[in-house]
Amino acid sequence: MPDRITDIPGAAADPIGAAAESIPSITLEEMDSVKLLNRVDTKYMCSVDVLLSVLSDAREAGYRALDVDGTKLSPYNSVYFDTPALKMFTDHHNRRLVRQKVRTREYVSSGDTYLEIKRKNNHGRTKKKRTSIPLSELNDFSGDADAVQYLAAHSAFTADMISPVLSTEFSRITLVNPAKTERLTIDSNLRFTNFRTGEKASLDTAVIIELKQDGHAQSQMKQILLEHRVKPMRVSKYCIAVTLTDPAAKSGRFKSKVRRIEKIINHKIEVI
């Protein structure tokens, strides 16, 4: 096994992919057995260079990477929906405790596509409901009677109240610790397209990490991240994307997060 990520063949062309492939595998069936009944979620951000060091340490600590059809770096495509006035975005901006997000998501490696509803309650807990839809409905599920009914049953919004706002594309690594008490998702190569304004943006070398852990268990990953000076950061892909691509959106509270991301990547984010 190579001592460093940079020693892995292909690392120069695709360092994150090479790093992921160097980590032992875990199957989807094994990962689904990880039951985090008292789950605590924490998000972090870092640069690709820091991530490679984190992945090396995770590999040495015995973490395993989810392997889906022979790949550990899986592409994801999501479309976020909102009202004409961006109510879901505004609720988040205004720190409303009870709020929702509605999106469709294509899990490219597995070939699955879902309508997903994320609901946050006033205790800070997030619950996700989802139902399978055809890939052809990624941008518009309004003609699917079952999906429309599912949204109405599990959301405060109906299909005629919302429309597509923007797409997000990224690549994801999913890690599980040896004790199976925590999962880690690592999202890189984040790109956004706003359907309403036509503007595009990328987070360049910024990486979003989300740690999902058993609230009673000690976390190896928290210690690894601390050693690399990676600090917790509350961040929403949807809210950052709207802030970057819609100048008319009420986004003052999120602009400090954009500046923090720019410090991580060491340059200003350009909107295309």
Phi, psi and omega in degrees: 000133179299146179286327183231154179302322183292347178276352184280133178304135180087358184295327181296321182280323183217076187297322181290316178299317178296319179297318180298317183292340180281349183267135179306153188271154165228141181276164178298323180295318178294318182293325180295343178280352180281100183260110180257086188285331178244063193282138173237128181252134177224131179256150179221162172224145176205180176268167178300318181302316179292320180303319182299322176292320178298317181294323176299316179292323178296319178299315180294331181278358176094011177294151176240152183251136177298129179248117178244110179053043173085008177229144179250357175242098192257133177281143178230142173234129179232149172235125179262139181247150178202173177283168176304328180267009179058050183299318182295319176296314183294322177300319178293315180300321183275010178061033176292126186293316180266114183207171184221160166225144178237127180212162164250150182217131174259120173267092195300317185295322181271343182082009181268146175225136184225153161269124185237138179238117179255125183237127177252131180263180185282005173256007179082006181272140179248130175240140181241131173245145179209155177221144184290139175224161175291152178302329181297345181259013182303318182267346184199105179256008188294341178270001181262107186300321181293318180293320179298317179293321179297316178300314182297328182282334188240007184220160174279357183246149174249164186299328181281354179269343189231161177209166182297137177254307183203162175250149172235137175235139179198171176245143186231136167250137176241123181247149175231137181281164184302323182279355182058040177250000177207149173238152182225125172252137183234113184251127181227172180054049184280127181226141185232143172228122179267117182290332186275327181256342182081001183272151180234154177207161178223147175271007173055241185268010176284142182234136176255125180246134175235121180260122177246114188227157172292126185298342182262352187260147175286143185254119172294320185294323177301321179291319178298314181296320179298319180298332179261014176060035175264116186256153177301145178209120176287121183210140176241125178303316182298313183292320177295318181297316178296317179303319183285329192247358180227094182299337183276348182288145177285099191228019185307319183293334183272347184293331176293328177290322176299317179296324178293322176296319180297327176292324180294317182268354174068028171194166182287140176284126180264134174264130185274000000 
